[in-house]
Amino acid sequence: MYIVEDTLAMLVAVVTLTAVSMFAYNETDEVPTEEVPVVVEIERSPSFYEIAQRETHCLATNIYFEARGESFEGKKAVAFVTLNRVESESFPNDICSVVYQAQYSSWWKEKRDRLVPIRNKCQFSWYCDGKSDSIRNTREYENLYRLASEVILGKHKDNTGGAEYYHADHVKPDWRLAFNKTTKIDSHIFYRKLDI
């Protein structure tokens, strides 16, 4: 009997409180909370077209700084050396990484969060020669962009004999002795790895 009386009293209390709260409820009693929009940032992979445009830009930029004063064949040769490096296991797998391959300053990275190449420690000298890398002749660049896209699409044949290296003909770097000379085009001499 004791349990029933306690249970009955609790039941009466619950029903009473529920009834009181229902009658006493007023919509203004509830304080509205500010809605906070949830923003979910999804890292989007670049599209095929964005990648193609970036790679073509990198190749055109390399041709611009390495060979804009050369003949059409000389410009094409620089483009093919870049692509031959992409195909080689000794170099990165994409055009932009090949073009901007360098030793970077750890100080700039740590202190300023910037990638700054160490002077004269780049695969292509224009990138770390200390001079401006601004493209000033847009008409020339547009022509080189067209050439770069044609080379990427396979509209031209490799005129370097598979070369992965070159240097200006007015210098004689020691590294040249470790490679086979393939050709000379304009003011550049081209090389590939020694045949084993």
C-alpha positions in Angstrom: 0.0 0.0 0.0 2.9 2.3 0.8 4.3 2.0 -2.8 0.9 2.7 -4.4 0.4 5.8 -2.3 3.9 7.2 -3.2 3.3 6.4 -6.8 -0.1 7.9 -6.8 1.3 11.1 -5.2 4.1 11.3 -7.8 1.6 10.8 -10.6 -0.6 13.6 -9.2 2.4 15.9 -9.0 3.6 15.2 -12.5 0.1 15.8 -13.9 -0.4 19.0 -11.9 3.0 20.4 -13.0 2.3 19.5 -16.6 -1.1 21.2 -16.5 0.3 24.3 -14.8 3.1 24.6 -17.3 0.6 24.2 -20.2 -1.7 26.9 -19.0 1.2 29.2 -17.9 3.2 28.9 -21.2 3.5 32.1 -23.2 5.3 32.3 -26.5 7.2 35.4 -25.2 8.7 33.3 -22.4 11.0 31.6 -24.9 14.0 33.6 -25.8 14.8 33.1 -29.5 18.4 32.0 -30.1 20.3 33.6 -32.9 20.7 31.3 -35.9 24.3 30.8 -36.8 24.8 29.6 -40.3 27.1 26.6 -40.5 29.7 27.0 -43.3 31.3 23.8 -44.4 34.3 24.4 -46.6 34.9 21.6 -49.0 38.3 21.6 -50.6 37.6 21.4 -54.3 40.0 19.7 -56.6 40.9 21.8 -59.6 39.1 20.8 -62.8 41.0 19.3 -65.8 40.7 22.7 -67.5 42.2 24.6 -64.6 45.1 22.2 -64.4 45.6 22.4 -68.2 45.6 26.2 -68.1 48.0 26.3 -65.1 50.4 23.9 -66.8 50.3 25.7 -70.1 51.0 29.0 -68.3 54.0 27.5 -66.5 55.4 26.2 -69.8 54.8 29.5 -71.7 56.4 31.4 -68.8 59.5 29.2 -69.0 59.8 29.7 -72.7 59.3 33.4 -72.3 62.2 33.8 -69.9 64.5 31.2 -71.3 64.1 31.7 -75.1 61.9 34.6 -76.1 64.8 36.0 -78.1 65.4 32.7 -79.9 63.9 31.5 -83.2 60.7 29.4 -83.3 62.8 26.3 -83.2 64.7 27.5 -80.1 61.5 28.3 -78.3 60.1 24.9 -79.2 63.3 23.3 -77.9 63.0 24.8 -74.5 59.4 23.6 -74.3 60.5 20.1 -75.2 63.3 20.0 -72.6 60.7 20.9 -70.0 58.3 18.2 -71.2 61.2 15.7 -71.4 61.9 16.4 -67.8 58.3 15.8 -66.8 58.7 12.3 -68.4 61.9 11.6 -66.7 62.1 9.9 -63.3 64.8 12.4 -62.3 62.4 15.3 -62.2 58.9 16.1 -60.9 55.8 14.8 -62.7 54.2 18.0 -63.8 55.2 21.0 -65.8 54.9 23.6 -63.1 56.9 21.6 -60.6 59.7 21.1 -63.2 59.7 24.8 -64.1 59.8 26.0 -60.5 62.2 23.2 -59.2 64.7 24.9 -56.9 66.3 25.0 -53.5 64.2 27.3 -51.3 65.2 29.5 -48.4 64.3 28.0 -45.1 64.5 31.5 -43.5 61.8 33.0 -45.8 59.6 29.9 -45.2 59.9 30.0 -41.4 59.8 33.8 -40.9 57.6 35.0 -43.7 55.8 31.9 -44.9 56.9 32.5 -48.4 58.7 30.2 -50.9 61.7 32.2 -52.1 64.3 30.3 -54.2 68.0 30.6 -53.3 69.9 32.6 -55.9 71.4 30.4 -58.6 69.9 27.2 -57.1 67.2 26.7 -59.7 66.8 24.3 -62.6 66.0 27.3 -64.9 68.1 30.3 -64.1 65.5 33.0 -64.7 63.5 31.9 -61.7 66.3 32.6 -59.2 68.5 35.2 -60.9 67.3 38.0 -58.6 65.5 39.8 -61.5 61.8 40.5 -61.9 59.7 37.7 -63.2 57.0 40.0 -64.5 55.9 39.3 -68.1 56.1 42.7 -69.8 55.5 41.8 -73.4 52.0 40.4 -73.4 51.8 39.9 -77.1 55.0 37.7 -77.1 53.6 35.8 -74.1 50.3 35.1 -75.9 52.2 33.7 -78.8 54.3 31.5 -76.5 51.1 30.4 -74.7 49.8 29.2 -78.0 53.1 27.4 -78.7 53.1 25.8 -75.3 49.5 24.5 -75.7 50.4 23.1 -79.2 53.5 21.3 -77.8 51.5 19.9 -74.9 48.9 18.7 -77.4 51.5 17.0 -79.5 51.3 19.2 -82.6 55.1 19.5 -82.8 57.9 17.0 -82.8 60.8 17.1 -80.3 63.6 18.9 -82.0 66.1 18.3 -79.2 66.7 14.5 -79.5 65.1 13.8 -76.1 67.2 16.4 -74.3 66.6 17.1 -70.6 69.4 19.7 -70.2 70.8 22.7 -72.0 73.0 25.7 -71.5 73.9 28.8 -73.4 76.7 28.4 -75.9 78.8 31.1 -74.3 79.4 29.1 -71.1 80.9 25.6 -70.5 79.5 24.1 -67.3 81.3 21.1 -65.9 78.0 19.1 -65.8 77.9 18.9 -69.6 80.7 16.3 -69.6 78.3 13.8 -67.9 75.8 13.9 -70.7 75.5 13.3 -74.5 75.2 16.4 -76.6 72.2 16.0 -78.9 72.0 19.3 -80.9 72.6 23.0 -80.9 69.8 25.3 -81.7 70.3 29.1 -81.8 72.4 30.0 -78.7 71.6 26.8 -76.7 73.4 23.4 -76.6 71.2 20.5 -75.7 72.0 17.3 -73.8 70.5 14.0 -72.6 71.7 11.3 -70.2 74.5 9.1 -71.3 73.3 6.0 -73.1 74.1 3.0 -70.9 
